[in-house]
Amino acid sequence: MTILIPQEEALLKASELVLKGEVVAIPTDTLYGLAADPTRREPVKRLLQMKGRRIPVPILARSKEEAFSLCRDVPEEAEELARMFWPGPLTLILRKGADIWNELSGRWRFIAVRVPGHEFPARLMQAVSGPITGSSANLSGGLSPSEPSHVVEEVRDLVPLIVDGGPCPLGIESTLLDLSAGKPTLLRYGALPLDDIEKIIPSVEINVKPHKKNPGVELIIMDMPLDEIPRILRKVAPSDSVVLSFGNSHIYEGIEVVDLTSDLKEAARRLYSTLRSLRGRRIYCEPLEEVGLGLTLVNVLRSLSSFTIRRPT
């Protein structure tokens, strides 16, 4: 395995490997991804084996025109959202075109497409003259990879090249919106807040199914007023536990706190790295207001949590 910073040597090496049918790990605006040639069966099969997951495989494209060329019956809502939010952290599920083969999309009649807002995947796609796969560079069910060290930990024995672009600018998953069946339906909260989508599409159905991950951390959600948490933790928290806070560290006198700041964009960027650093500890997480990016973070944390402590009644 080779690790290179995203300069010309890395671009040349990554493009050579992708064109040869290999899978490489690269930075994107959201998370580190596994890039392969989506038009070839063997690289996609290898990627799926590495991930330990089923299809469909998300596709990154250079432009909305290239993304939509892989699809059919693209609705006007997709055009509007692409104009507003691409390049960026929005993945659209659309009906697949006739040329999309089963290893990429399986029995499903749709594919997931996105135009990333990051220079390196854009340059890599230009170098290989086409789209690339965009699955996150980790094993399914684990903590998502927002920094190069996470990729090394997860897939270093599985890929020939990791491009070290430093921490990903957004640090959490893209928002996943299904436009393949008529009614716009949110399937995953992500870096693009639902509020922003609803400015373009006023009526979005929510179908975010509970998907518990196995992150290797003991995360407990504190679902109660903020000012009650310190008193309860002094009664129940083990001495080696830690509080995950969002700008409120001053209220936890005598309790260890990791403060992700009240700036939720920065908190999101740091979240996965912080959780990896706290593995082996019991983590108590503050509640967040479920609006904007706060709603995304709440859903991410719930998917990672062991259980929730609610206010006694």
Legacy VTK file of the C-alpha trace (Angstrom):
# vtk DataFile Version 3.0
C-alpha trace
ASCII
DATASET POLYDATA
POINTS 313 float
0.000 0.000 0.000
1.206 3.517 -0.883
0.108 6.789 0.749
0.472 9.985 -1.303
-0.644 13.573 -0.802
-3.039 14.833 -3.516
-0.522 16.292 -5.944
0.378 15.300 -9.505
2.077 12.055 -8.496
-1.011 10.944 -6.579
-3.318 11.871 -9.444
-1.179 9.995 -11.974
-0.918 6.916 -9.761
-4.611 6.885 -8.850
-5.733 7.256 -12.467
-3.370 4.501 -13.619
-4.728 2.139 -10.963
-8.379 2.916 -11.681
-7.828 2.402 -15.406
-6.189 -0.948 -14.611
-9.263 -2.038 -12.690
-8.003 -1.410 -9.162
-9.802 0.212 -6.222
-8.134 3.230 -4.532
-9.041 5.346 -1.491
-9.452 9.086 -2.071
-10.692 12.164 -0.188
-14.033 13.735 -1.019
-15.961 16.636 0.456
-17.976 14.307 2.745
-15.886 11.217 3.624
-13.013 9.221 2.194
-14.257 7.064 -0.661
-13.320 3.948 -2.594
-12.835 4.900 -6.222
-13.084 2.352 -9.025
-14.277 2.224 -12.615
-18.061 1.695 -12.400
-18.249 0.525 -16.022
-16.219 -2.630 -15.284
-17.563 -5.615 -13.401
-14.438 -6.889 -11.677
-13.485 -3.661 -9.833
-17.050 -3.270 -8.582
-17.194 -6.891 -7.434
-13.906 -6.348 -5.593
-15.234 -3.178 -3.973
-18.375 -4.965 -2.786
-16.288 -7.779 -1.325
-14.108 -5.249 0.502
-17.106 -3.422 1.905
-18.991 -6.552 2.847
-22.158 -4.896 1.586
-24.758 -5.332 -1.073
-25.416 -3.128 -4.032
-26.250 -0.520 -5.270
-22.896 1.228 -5.489
-23.028 5.061 -5.394
-21.531 6.827 -8.408
-19.601 10.113 -8.492
-19.772 12.151 -11.689
-18.096 15.287 -13.049
-21.302 17.152 -13.828
-25.049 16.837 -13.583
-25.128 16.056 -17.290
-22.773 13.118 -16.803
-24.660 11.938 -13.708
-28.036 12.111 -15.445
-26.693 10.342 -18.528
-26.545 7.216 -16.357
-30.244 7.556 -15.551
-33.597 7.724 -17.297
-36.801 9.645 -16.653
-34.943 12.294 -14.644
-37.602 14.456 -12.929
-37.548 18.235 -12.900
-36.954 18.170 -9.121
-33.614 16.452 -9.750
-32.621 19.136 -12.244
-33.512 21.882 -9.759
-31.683 20.257 -6.857
-28.613 19.599 -8.992
-28.481 23.207 -10.131
-28.679 24.380 -6.537
-26.575 21.840 -4.610
-24.108 20.192 -7.005
-21.215 20.001 -6.627
-21.997 19.149 -3.025
-23.172 16.653 -0.391
-26.452 15.531 -1.960
-26.849 12.023 -3.393
-29.886 11.468 -5.617
-31.486 8.099 -6.247
-32.851 7.977 -9.786
-34.052 5.369 -12.233
-31.106 3.649 -13.853
-30.365 3.821 -17.552
-30.464 0.823 -19.840
-26.677 0.507 -19.925
-26.290 0.052 -16.143
-25.483 -3.588 -15.492
-26.523 -5.757 -12.559
-23.247 -5.864 -10.633
-23.608 -2.109 -10.145
-27.299 -1.897 -9.332
-28.526 -5.454 -8.757
-32.234 -6.160 -9.140
-33.059 -2.568 -8.226
-34.267 -0.234 -10.931
-32.342 2.753 -9.598
-28.831 4.058 -8.968
-27.377 6.667 -6.607
-25.473 9.574 -8.181
-23.648 12.655 -6.897
-21.295 15.392 -8.101
-18.746 15.870 -5.281
-17.515 19.273 -4.173
-13.852 18.313 -3.857
-10.977 18.941 -6.229
-9.305 15.529 -6.132
-12.213 13.310 -7.256
-13.032 15.915 -9.915
-9.462 15.772 -11.253
-9.391 11.969 -11.027
-12.601 11.676 -13.039
-11.144 14.051 -15.609
-7.993 11.915 -15.800
-9.932 8.676 -16.345
-12.509 10.391 -18.601
-15.551 9.205 -16.703
-17.347 8.652 -13.415
-16.013 6.676 -10.454
-17.546 4.779 -7.575
-18.064 6.636 -4.308
-18.589 4.109 -1.495
-17.088 5.194 1.824
-13.629 3.771 2.547
-14.560 1.648 5.545
-16.056 -1.731 6.313
-19.838 -1.679 6.461
-21.301 -0.922 9.872
-18.246 0.793 11.344
-17.430 4.424 11.991
-17.234 6.452 8.806
-13.768 7.563 7.585
-13.329 11.334 7.709
-9.514 11.361 7.981
-6.728 9.423 6.218
-5.749 7.593 9.420
-9.270 6.116 9.506
-8.775 4.733 6.001
-5.434 3.204 6.958
-7.107 1.552 9.937
-9.993 0.191 7.877
-8.701 -0.839 4.439
-4.903 -0.563 4.342
-4.533 -4.241 3.397
-7.230 -4.017 0.729
-6.200 -1.092 -1.500
-2.904 -0.334 -3.293
-3.166 3.450 -2.795
-4.537 5.903 -0.242
-4.546 9.568 -1.231
-3.986 11.602 1.950
-5.956 14.806 1.569
-6.203 15.520 5.287
-9.549 15.745 7.110
-12.596 15.843 4.844
-14.150 19.341 4.767
-17.632 18.176 5.846
-16.782 14.972 7.685
-20.177 13.221 7.515
-22.258 11.400 4.942
-24.043 13.050 2.048
-27.782 13.496 2.287
-29.651 10.743 0.414
-32.841 11.669 -1.449
-34.910 9.215 -3.484
-36.519 10.669 -6.618
-36.970 7.350 -8.405
-40.590 6.653 -7.508
-42.424 9.948 -7.821
-42.667 11.343 -4.300
-39.352 12.877 -3.116
-38.307 10.790 -0.105
-35.442 11.380 2.314
-33.603 8.130 3.067
-30.624 9.503 5.027
-29.930 12.731 6.862
-26.557 14.122 5.880
-24.336 17.138 5.397
-26.987 18.995 3.374
-29.741 19.848 5.891
-33.309 18.855 5.070
-34.325 22.504 5.580
-32.270 23.492 2.531
-33.863 20.806 0.350
-37.347 21.864 1.420
-36.657 25.360 0.131
-36.585 23.783 -3.334
-39.046 20.914 -2.780
-41.555 21.967 -0.112
-42.991 18.492 0.522
-40.444 15.751 1.228
-41.466 12.434 2.765
-39.206 11.078 5.497
-38.333 7.383 5.360
-35.084 7.235 7.318
-35.058 3.669 8.588
-33.214 2.865 11.830
-29.851 1.429 10.863
-27.797 0.560 13.882
-24.092 0.508 13.235
-21.451 -1.395 15.170
-18.979 1.417 15.774
-16.983 -0.065 18.645
-17.970 2.779 20.973
-20.382 2.870 23.913
-22.440 5.970 23.176
-25.394 6.947 25.379
-27.827 9.689 24.347
-29.015 11.977 27.162
-32.596 12.872 26.176
-33.413 15.483 28.814
-32.993 19.186 29.555
-29.348 20.207 29.428
-29.204 21.559 32.976
-30.274 18.198 34.438
-27.485 16.174 32.825
-24.593 17.030 35.216
-26.595 16.022 38.300
-27.639 12.688 36.799
-24.165 11.885 35.505
-22.654 12.452 38.952
-24.961 9.664 40.170
-24.681 7.111 37.367
-21.561 7.735 35.248
-18.430 5.609 35.788
-15.283 7.545 36.679
-13.669 6.951 33.271
-16.695 8.172 31.275
-16.748 11.333 29.190
-19.392 13.806 28.017
-19.704 14.730 24.341
-20.771 18.365 24.415
-21.746 20.983 21.848
-20.449 24.182 23.394
-21.600 23.602 26.985
-18.465 22.301 28.703
-18.761 24.997 31.395
-21.720 23.236 33.065
-19.865 19.981 33.792
-17.754 20.836 36.814
-15.710 17.826 37.873
-16.753 15.740 34.818
-14.491 15.087 31.837
-15.823 16.733 28.683
-14.923 16.662 25.001
-16.462 19.782 23.495
-17.197 19.633 19.760
-18.213 23.319 19.840
-21.626 24.878 19.210
-20.666 25.437 15.554
-22.449 22.391 14.159
-20.545 22.381 10.860
-17.289 22.118 12.809
-18.842 19.597 15.207
-19.916 17.418 12.275
-16.450 17.608 10.725
-14.847 16.442 13.979
-17.459 13.892 15.062
-16.127 10.606 13.669
-12.529 11.400 14.534
-13.535 12.254 18.104
-15.556 9.057 18.520
-12.642 6.956 17.263
-10.379 8.605 19.839
-12.847 7.727 22.621
-13.272 4.025 21.870
-13.133 2.002 25.040
-14.767 4.784 27.069
-18.410 5.295 27.959
-19.609 8.430 26.159
-22.630 10.438 27.279
-23.923 12.714 24.529
-25.836 15.945 25.015
-29.160 16.476 23.210
-29.327 18.784 20.208
-32.148 20.824 18.770
-33.490 18.790 15.867
-33.343 21.476 13.179
-30.891 22.039 10.340
-27.594 20.264 10.785
-28.625 19.468 14.367
-31.239 17.058 12.979
-28.534 15.345 10.930
-26.223 14.985 13.916
-29.011 13.644 16.125
-29.766 10.929 13.574
-26.103 10.028 13.103
-25.627 9.773 16.877
-28.757 7.666 17.311
-27.487 5.208 14.708
-24.274 4.848 16.725
-25.793 4.809 20.216
-26.101 1.898 22.615
-29.208 3.281 24.318
-30.887 6.504 25.490
-31.360 7.862 29.026
-34.559 9.878 29.247
-35.751 12.302 31.873
-37.408 10.488 34.784
-41.181 10.948 34.849
LINES 1 314
313 0 1 2 3 4 5 6 7 8 9 10 11 12 13 14 15 16 17 18 19 20 21 22 23 24 25 26 27 28 29 30 31 32 33 34 35 36 37 38 39 40 41 42 43 44 45 46 47 48 49 50 51 52 53 54 55 56 57 58 59 60 61 62 63 64 65 66 67 68 69 70 71 72 73 74 75 76 77 78 79 80 81 82 83 84 85 86 87 88 89 90 91 92 93 94 95 96 97 98 99 100 101 102 103 104 105 106 107 108 109 110 111 112 113 114 115 116 117 118 119 120 121 122 123 124 125 126 127 128 129 130 131 132 133 134 135 136 137 138 139 140 141 142 143 144 145 146 147 148 149 150 151 152 153 154 155 156 157 158 159 160 161 162 163 164 165 166 167 168 169 170 171 172 173 174 175 176 177 178 179 180 181 182 183 184 185 186 187 188 189 190 191 192 193 194 195 196 197 198 199 200 201 202 203 204 205 206 207 208 209 210 211 212 213 214 215 216 217 218 219 220 221 222 223 224 225 226 227 228 229 230 231 232 233 234 235 236 237 238 239 240 241 242 243 244 245 246 247 248 249 250 251 252 253 254 255 256 257 258 259 260 261 262 263 264 265 266 267 268 269 270 271 272 273 274 275 276 277 278 279 280 281 282 283 284 285 286 287 288 289 290 291 292 293 294 295 296 297 298 299 300 301 302 303 304 305 306 307 308 309 310 311 312
